[in-house]
Amino acid sequence: MFSTLMGADGSKNRKRPTDRQKDKHFSSGWRGFFSSVGLSIPAGVCHLAPAALRLRQHQMLQNKVPDIPDHVLRLAGVGPDKLRAEWSLPGFVAMFLPEFPHRNVPGHEHFQVLSYIAKGSFGPILKVKDKAKQKMYAVKVIPKSEILRLGVLEQSKEEVIVQRQVHHPFVHELQDCWQTQRHIYIMCDYCSTGDLYTYWQLIGQFTEDTVQVFAAELGCALGFLHDLGIIHRDVKMENILLTNNGHLRLADFGLSRRLERGGRAFTICGTIQYMAPEVLSGGPYNHAADWWSLGILLFSLVNGKFPVPPEPDHCSMLRKVRTFPYEMPLSFSSHLSLLITELLCKTPSRRLRTFDRFKRHAFFHGSTFDMVLMQRQPVEVILELRERPDRADKARRGLMLSLQPLKGFDYDSLLSPPATPDVQGHTVSPLSGLTLPLQPPQQKGPRREVFV
């Protein structure tokens, strides 16, 4: 959910389980439902047809309870006949507890919004400044109505539960989270350098020496997570942030879940070109799926393009992945070819899927896995690319942040600062009364993401 917080994230358009007929059944009742608890939702969310709107107005005039999705009624713990009497604002707050403590929204005396970083999966990601600490953070603002509409309340809680357990040099850590009347907020450190995908676009392809550093750091991160029983499920370039010295931070735990050794998962989720065949088929799968994603990532970093072009849906992608030979380019060294071949083994039980085996691979001969030593040497190519004048445009990936500021979206009057330059030196319009674009600009590039 917390999508590439510190870098532009134009690709965060996960498809989630949707059924048009089901949407038509309850979308007209959705606005009336939230109106009954004193909330307001942008009209575009409900997609109300004129006839449905008239029907809803008639029902409200007759003081009838609107149609509410079954999963919301289960979360509320009340029946439709008791909804108006028992479903109140305190209940709407309680359902997000204890993972999201209820607080009054921080005011201008605490935080200053500096710019709009990206459009995340559920809401905007903002760069803010803590005035007391004089420190920058990235805050994701998520409307509760979106979480309930998409039925991802438990997954939202799981994200912060997972991130609170994680403290590792190569994993992006959660700093704070809370809720107000209508939104939840997730705050992490701000990484001004951006994400790995931006730099891949800038350079085209990385050398094996640089990829060796990236691979070692990501292997450390995955090994740490898997030892904690956590499967990430969305390892990709956009979810890898870079520090000021060019080292990596694995971010975005929106699709992660706790999965003990021997456990199995079945949800088809992630980014389609990175998804292992057992995930595309609907499971069962386990932590080995993360190592497949790492193999796709390493192949792409060195080769300059993905091994398999994307398909419009996971079924088509599965057919292609099952038949694709995954032959290594002749330009790859024998050690790199062997590493990626072992990571991209289509049989999970035979795949390279443990950190102990990973770090002993011949590709890392002569390298250190001491995390303190690994961070001492800057990744020079990242520092050089960071100074490129076209980095800002690559980081936006078509979002046009300075030309399409948010307008009219009220998130509990978080802040309304004066216009302030963003990290790239471009002026961003004031963020007072923000409006969240329901359909973000399309990102260039072949990646497709699904949550089925």
C-alpha positions as CSV (number, residue, x, y, z in Angstrom):
1,M,0.0,0.0,0.0
2,F,2.7,2.4,0.8
3,S,3.9,2.6,-2.7
4,T,7.4,3.7,-3.5
5,L,7.1,6.4,-0.9
6,M,10.2,8.4,-1.6
7,G,10.3,8.1,-5.4
8,A,7.8,8.8,-8.0
9,D,5.3,6.0,-8.4
10,G,3.4,6.3,-11.5
11,S,2.9,2.6,-11.9
12,K,0.8,2.0,-8.8
13,N,-2.5,1.1,-10.4
14,R,-3.1,-2.3,-8.9
15,K,-6.1,-4.1,-10.2
16,R,-8.2,-5.5,-7.4
17,P,-11.1,-7.8,-7.3
18,T,-13.9,-6.0,-9.0
19,D,-17.3,-7.1,-10.3
20,R,-19.2,-4.5,-12.3
21,Q,-22.5,-6.0,-11.5
22,K,-21.7,-6.0,-7.8
23,D,-20.4,-2.5,-8.0
24,K,-23.7,-1.4,-9.6
25,H,-25.6,-3.1,-6.8
26,F,-24.1,-1.3,-4.0
27,S,-22.4,1.8,-5.3
28,S,-25.6,3.8,-5.2
29,G,-26.0,2.9,-1.6
30,W,-22.5,3.8,-0.7
31,R,-22.9,7.5,-0.7
32,G,-26.0,7.3,1.5
33,F,-24.3,5.0,3.9
34,F,-21.4,7.3,4.5
35,S,-23.7,10.3,4.6
36,S,-25.5,8.6,7.5
37,V,-22.2,8.7,9.5
38,G,-21.3,12.3,8.6
39,L,-18.8,11.5,5.9
40,S,-18.5,12.7,2.3
41,I,-17.1,10.9,-0.7
42,P,-16.1,12.3,-4.1
43,A,-18.8,11.7,-6.6
44,G,-16.4,9.9,-8.9
45,V,-15.9,7.1,-6.4
46,C,-19.5,6.0,-6.4
47,H,-20.2,6.4,-10.2
48,L,-23.9,7.1,-9.5
49,A,-26.2,6.9,-12.4
50,P,-29.0,9.5,-12.5
51,A,-31.6,6.9,-11.9
52,A,-29.7,5.4,-9.0
53,L,-29.2,8.8,-7.5
54,R,-32.9,9.6,-7.6
55,L,-33.6,6.2,-6.0
56,R,-31.1,6.9,-3.3
57,Q,-32.6,10.3,-2.6
58,H,-36.1,8.7,-2.4
59,Q,-34.8,6.1,0.1
60,M,-33.3,8.7,2.3
61,L,-36.4,10.8,2.2
62,Q,-38.3,7.6,3.3
63,N,-35.6,7.1,6.0
64,K,-34.8,3.7,4.6
65,V,-31.4,2.1,5.2
66,P,-29.3,2.0,2.0
67,D,-27.9,-1.1,0.6
68,I,-24.6,-1.9,2.2
69,P,-22.0,-4.4,0.9
70,D,-22.0,-7.7,3.0
71,H,-18.4,-7.4,3.9
72,V,-19.0,-3.9,5.4
73,L,-21.9,-5.2,7.4
74,R,-19.7,-8.0,8.7
75,L,-17.0,-5.6,9.7
76,A,-19.6,-3.4,11.4
77,G,-21.1,-6.3,13.3
78,V,-24.7,-5.1,12.8
79,G,-27.6,-5.9,10.5
80,P,-29.1,-3.5,8.0
81,D,-32.1,-2.8,10.4
82,K,-29.7,-1.6,13.1
83,L,-27.3,0.2,10.9
84,R,-28.5,3.7,11.5
85,A,-28.8,3.2,15.2
86,E,-25.5,1.4,15.8
87,W,-23.1,2.5,13.0
88,S,-21.7,5.7,14.3
89,L,-18.5,7.7,14.0
90,P,-16.9,5.9,17.0
91,G,-17.5,2.6,15.3
92,F,-16.0,3.9,12.1
93,V,-12.9,4.7,14.0
94,A,-12.9,1.5,16.1
95,M,-12.7,-0.8,13.1
96,F,-9.2,0.6,12.3
97,L,-8.0,0.1,15.8
98,P,-5.6,-0.8,17.3
99,E,-3.2,-0.7,14.3
100,F,-4.1,2.9,13.6
101,P,-4.4,5.0,16.8
102,H,-7.0,7.7,16.7
103,R,-5.5,11.2,16.8
104,N,-6.4,14.7,16.0
105,V,-4.8,15.6,12.7
106,P,-1.4,17.4,13.0
107,G,-1.8,21.1,12.3
108,H,0.4,23.7,10.7
109,E,2.4,24.0,14.0
110,H,3.6,20.4,13.5
111,F,3.9,19.6,9.8
112,Q,4.4,21.5,6.6
113,V,3.4,19.9,3.3
114,L,6.2,20.6,0.8
115,S,5.1,18.7,-2.3
116,Y,3.1,15.9,-3.8
117,I,5.5,12.9,-4.3
118,A,3.3,10.4,-6.2
119,K,-0.1,8.8,-6.6
120,G,-0.1,5.7,-4.5
121,S,-2.4,2.7,-4.6
122,F,-5.1,4.3,-2.5
123,G,-4.2,7.9,-2.1
124,P,-1.6,10.6,-2.5
125,I,1.9,10.4,-1.0
126,L,3.1,13.7,0.3
127,K,6.5,15.1,1.3
128,V,6.1,16.8,4.7
129,K,8.5,18.5,7.1
130,D,8.3,17.9,10.8
131,K,8.9,21.4,12.1
132,A,10.1,20.3,15.5
133,K,12.6,17.8,14.3
134,Q,13.5,19.7,11.1
135,K,13.2,16.4,9.3
136,M,11.5,15.3,6.1
137,Y,9.0,12.4,5.9
138,A,6.7,10.9,3.3
139,V,3.1,10.5,4.4
140,K,0.6,8.4,2.6
141,V,-3.0,9.7,3.0
142,I,-5.6,7.0,2.5
143,P,-9.3,7.6,2.5
144,K,-11.1,5.1,4.7
145,S,-13.9,4.9,2.2
146,E,-11.5,3.5,-0.4
147,I,-10.2,0.9,2.0
148,L,-13.7,-0.3,2.7
149,R,-14.9,0.0,-0.8
150,L,-12.1,-2.3,-2.0
151,G,-12.4,-4.6,1.0
152,V,-8.7,-4.3,2.0
153,L,-9.1,-3.3,5.7
154,E,-7.3,-6.4,7.0
155,Q,-4.5,-6.0,4.4
156,S,-4.1,-2.4,5.5
157,K,-3.7,-3.5,9.1
158,E,-1.3,-6.3,8.0
159,E,1.0,-3.8,6.3
160,V,1.7,-1.8,9.5
161,I,1.8,-4.9,11.6
162,V,4.5,-6.3,9.3
163,Q,6.5,-3.0,9.1
164,R,6.6,-2.5,12.9
165,Q,8.5,-5.8,13.1
166,V,11.1,-4.8,10.5
167,H,14.3,-3.0,11.5
168,H,17.1,-3.7,8.9
169,P,19.6,-1.5,7.1
170,F,18.2,-2.5,3.7
171,V,14.5,-2.3,4.5
172,H,12.5,0.9,4.6
173,E,11.0,1.3,8.0
174,L,7.7,2.6,9.2
175,Q,8.0,5.7,11.4
176,D,4.4,6.3,12.5
177,C,0.8,5.7,11.5
178,W,-2.5,7.0,12.8
179,Q,-6.1,7.7,11.8
180,T,-8.5,10.6,11.8
181,Q,-12.2,10.8,11.1
182,R,-12.0,10.0,7.4
183,H,-8.4,8.9,6.7
184,I,-5.5,6.8,7.8
185,Y,-1.9,8.1,7.5
186,I,1.3,6.1,7.1
187,M,4.6,7.9,7.6
188,C,8.1,6.8,6.6
189,D,11.4,8.5,6.1
190,Y,11.9,10.5,3.0
191,C,14.5,9.3,0.5
192,S,15.4,12.2,-1.8
193,T,17.5,10.0,-4.1
194,G,14.4,8.3,-5.5
195,D,13.8,4.7,-6.6
196,L,15.8,2.2,-8.6
197,Y,13.5,2.2,-11.6
198,T,14.2,5.8,-12.3
199,Y,18.0,5.2,-12.5
200,W,17.5,2.1,-14.6
201,Q,15.6,4.3,-17.1
202,L,18.4,6.8,-17.0
203,I,21.2,4.4,-17.6
204,G,19.5,1.7,-19.7
205,Q,21.4,-1.1,-18.0
206,F,23.8,-1.6,-15.1
207,T,27.1,-3.3,-15.0
208,E,27.5,-6.6,-13.3
209,D,29.7,-5.1,-10.6
210,T,26.9,-2.6,-9.7
211,V,24.2,-5.3,-9.8
212,Q,26.4,-7.5,-7.6
213,V,26.0,-4.8,-4.9
214,F,22.3,-4.5,-5.4
215,A,21.8,-8.2,-5.4
216,A,23.7,-8.7,-2.2
217,E,21.7,-6.0,-0.4
218,L,18.4,-7.2,-1.6
219,G,19.3,-10.8,-0.7
220,C,20.1,-9.6,2.8
221,A,16.7,-7.9,3.0
222,L,14.8,-10.9,1.7
223,G,16.6,-13.3,4.0
224,F,15.8,-11.1,7.0
225,L,12.1,-10.8,6.1
226,H,11.8,-14.6,5.4
227,D,13.4,-15.4,8.8
228,L,10.6,-13.3,10.4
229,G,8.0,-15.3,8.4
230,I,7.2,-12.3,6.1
231,I,6.7,-12.7,2.4
232,H,6.9,-9.4,0.5
233,R,5.1,-10.3,-2.7
234,D,6.0,-7.1,-4.7
235,V,9.7,-7.1,-5.1
236,K,10.4,-4.7,-8.1
237,M,12.5,-1.7,-9.0
238,E,9.8,0.8,-8.1
239,N,9.7,-0.5,-4.6
240,I,13.5,-0.2,-4.0
241,L,14.5,3.2,-2.7
242,L,18.0,4.6,-2.7
243,T,19.9,6.3,0.1
244,N,22.1,9.3,-0.3
245,N,25.0,7.0,-0.9
246,G,23.1,4.9,-3.4
247,H,22.4,1.9,-1.2
248,L,19.0,0.1,-1.3
249,R,15.9,0.1,0.9
250,L,13.2,-2.4,0.1
251,A,9.9,-0.6,0.5
252,D,6.1,-0.9,0.1
253,F,4.7,-3.7,2.3
254,G,1.2,-3.2,1.0
255,L,1.0,-6.7,-0.4
256,S,3.1,-8.4,2.3
257,R,1.8,-10.9,4.7
258,R,3.1,-13.1,7.5
259,L,3.7,-16.6,6.3
260,E,5.4,-19.0,8.6
261,R,7.8,-21.7,7.2
262,G,5.7,-24.4,5.7
263,G,2.8,-22.0,5.2
264,R,1.2,-21.4,1.8
265,A,-0.5,-18.5,0.1
266,F,-3.0,-18.4,-2.7
267,T,-3.8,-14.8,-3.5
268,I,-2.8,-13.7,-7.0
269,C,-1.1,-10.4,-6.4
270,G,1.9,-8.3,-7.3
271,T,3.3,-6.8,-10.5
272,I,2.7,-9.1,-13.4
273,Q,6.1,-9.2,-15.0
274,Y,7.7,-10.1,-11.6
275,M,5.2,-12.7,-10.5
276,A,6.4,-16.3,-10.2
277,P,4.5,-19.0,-12.2
278,E,3.0,-20.5,-8.9
279,V,1.6,-17.0,-8.0
280,L,0.2,-16.4,-11.5
281,S,-1.6,-19.8,-11.2
282,G,-3.2,-19.0,-7.9
283,G,-0.9,-20.9,-5.6
284,P,-0.1,-22.6,-3.5
285,Y,3.1,-20.6,-3.1
286,N,5.5,-19.5,-0.4
287,H,8.6,-17.3,0.2
288,A,10.3,-18.8,-2.9
289,A,8.1,-16.5,-5.0
290,D,10.1,-13.5,-3.7
291,W,13.4,-15.0,-5.0
292,W,11.8,-15.5,-8.5
293,S,11.0,-11.8,-8.5
294,L,14.6,-11.0,-7.5
295,G,15.7,-13.1,-10.5
296,I,13.5,-11.1,-12.9
297,L,14.8,-7.8,-11.4
298,L,18.5,-8.8,-11.7
299,F,18.0,-10.0,-15.3
300,S,16.3,-6.7,-16.2
301,L,18.9,-4.5,-14.5
302,V,21.8,-6.0,-16.5
303,N,20.0,-6.7,-19.8
304,G,18.1,-3.4,-20.0
305,K,14.7,-5.0,-20.6
306,F,12.5,-7.6,-19.0
307,P,12.9,-11.2,-20.1
308,V,9.2,-11.6,-20.9
309,P,7.0,-8.8,-22.3
310,P,3.8,-8.2,-20.3
311,E,0.4,-9.7,-21.0
312,P,-2.9,-8.0,-20.2
313,D,-4.0,-10.5,-17.6
314,H,-2.4,-13.1,-15.3
315,C,-3.8,-16.1,-17.2
316,S,-2.1,-15.0,-20.5
317,M,1.1,-14.2,-18.6
318,L,1.1,-17.6,-16.9
319,R,0.9,-19.3,-20.3
320,K,3.9,-17.3,-21.5
321,V,5.9,-17.8,-18.4
322,R,5.4,-21.5,-18.4
323,T,6.7,-21.9,-21.9
324,F,9.4,-19.2,-21.9
325,P,12.9,-20.8,-21.8
326,Y,14.6,-18.0,-19.8
327,E,17.8,-18.3,-21.8
328,M,20.6,-16.0,-20.6
329,P,22.1,-13.5,-23.0
330,L,25.6,-14.2,-24.2
331,S,26.7,-10.9,-22.7
332,F,26.1,-12.3,-19.2
333,S,29.0,-13.8,-17.3
334,S,28.8,-17.5,-16.5
335,H,28.3,-16.8,-12.8
336,L,25.5,-14.3,-13.3
337,S,23.8,-16.6,-15.8
338,L,23.9,-19.4,-13.3
339,L,22.6,-17.3,-10.5
340,I,19.6,-16.0,-12.5
341,T,18.9,-19.4,-13.9
342,E,18.7,-20.8,-10.4
343,L,16.4,-18.0,-9.3
344,L,14.2,-18.4,-12.3
345,C,13.6,-22.1,-11.8
346,K,10.0,-22.7,-12.5
347,T,9.7,-25.4,-9.9
348,P,9.7,-23.6,-6.5
349,S,11.1,-26.6,-4.6
350,R,14.2,-26.6,-6.8
351,R,14.6,-22.8,-7.0
352,L,17.4,-20.9,-5.2
353,R,15.2,-19.8,-2.3
354,T,17.3,-19.3,0.8
355,F,19.7,-16.5,1.8
356,D,22.4,-19.0,3.0
357,R,22.5,-20.6,-0.4
358,F,22.2,-17.2,-2.2
359,K,25.2,-15.6,-0.4
360,R,27.5,-18.6,-1.1
361,H,26.8,-18.4,-4.8
362,A,29.9,-18.1,-7.1
363,F,28.6,-14.7,-8.4
364,F,29.4,-13.2,-5.0
365,H,32.9,-14.6,-4.8
366,G,35.2,-12.0,-3.1
367,S,32.2,-9.9,-1.9
368,T,31.3,-9.2,1.7
369,F,27.9,-9.7,3.3
370,D,28.8,-7.7,6.3
371,M,26.1,-5.0,6.3
372,V,28.2,-2.4,7.9
373,L,31.0,-2.8,5.4
374,M,28.5,-3.0,2.5
375,Q,27.2,0.5,3.3
376,R,30.6,2.2,3.7
377,Q,31.4,2.3,0.0
378,P,29.1,4.6,-2.0
379,V,27.5,3.3,-5.2
380,E,29.2,5.8,-7.5
381,V,27.0,5.2,-10.5
382,I,23.9,6.3,-8.6
383,L,25.6,9.4,-7.3
384,E,26.6,10.3,-10.9
385,L,23.1,9.7,-12.3
386,R,21.5,11.7,-9.5
387,E,23.1,14.8,-10.9
388,R,21.7,14.3,-14.4
389,P,19.4,17.1,-15.4
390,D,16.8,14.8,-16.8
391,R,16.4,12.8,-13.6
392,A,13.4,14.9,-12.5
393,D,11.5,14.0,-15.7
394,K,12.4,10.3,-15.4
395,A,11.3,10.3,-11.8
396,R,7.9,11.7,-12.6
397,R,7.3,9.1,-15.4
398,G,4.6,11.2,-16.9
399,L,2.9,12.3,-13.7
400,M,3.5,16.1,-14.4
401,L,3.4,16.8,-10.7
402,S,3.9,20.6,-11.1
403,L,1.3,20.9,-13.8
404,Q,-1.4,18.8,-12.2
405,P,-1.5,19.7,-8.5
406,L,-4.1,18.3,-6.3
407,K,-7.1,20.4,-5.7
408,G,-10.3,20.2,-3.7
409,F,-9.5,17.0,-1.8
410,D,-10.1,17.5,1.9
411,Y,-8.2,15.2,4.2
412,D,-9.1,16.6,7.6
413,S,-7.4,19.9,6.8
414,L,-4.0,18.2,7.1
415,L,-2.1,21.4,6.0
416,S,-2.4,24.2,3.5
417,P,1.1,25.7,3.1
418,P,2.3,28.2,0.6
419,A,3.7,27.1,-2.7
420,T,7.0,25.4,-2.1
421,P,9.7,23.9,-4.4
422,D,9.7,20.1,-4.5
423,V,12.9,18.0,-4.3
424,Q,13.6,18.5,-8.0
425,G,13.4,22.3,-7.7
426,H,10.1,22.7,-9.5
427,T,7.4,24.8,-7.8
428,V,4.3,22.9,-6.7
429,S,1.0,24.7,-6.2
430,P,-0.4,25.0,-2.7
431,L,-1.9,21.8,-1.4
432,S,-4.9,23.5,0.3
433,G,-8.1,21.7,-0.3
434,L,-6.5,18.8,-2.2
435,T,-8.4,16.7,-4.7
436,L,-7.2,13.1,-5.3
437,P,-7.3,12.2,-9.0
438,L,-9.4,9.1,-9.3
439,Q,-7.6,8.0,-12.5
440,P,-3.9,8.9,-12.4
441,P,-2.0,9.6,-15.6
442,Q,-0.9,6.5,-17.3
443,Q,2.7,5.6,-16.8
444,K,4.9,4.9,-19.8
445,G,6.4,1.4,-19.8
446,P,5.2,-2.2,-20.0
447,R,4.6,-3.1,-16.4
448,R,1.2,-4.2,-15.3
449,E,0.0,-4.9,-11.8
450,V,-2.8,-7.1,-10.5
451,F,-4.4,-7.9,-7.2
452,V,-7.0,-10.6,-7.9
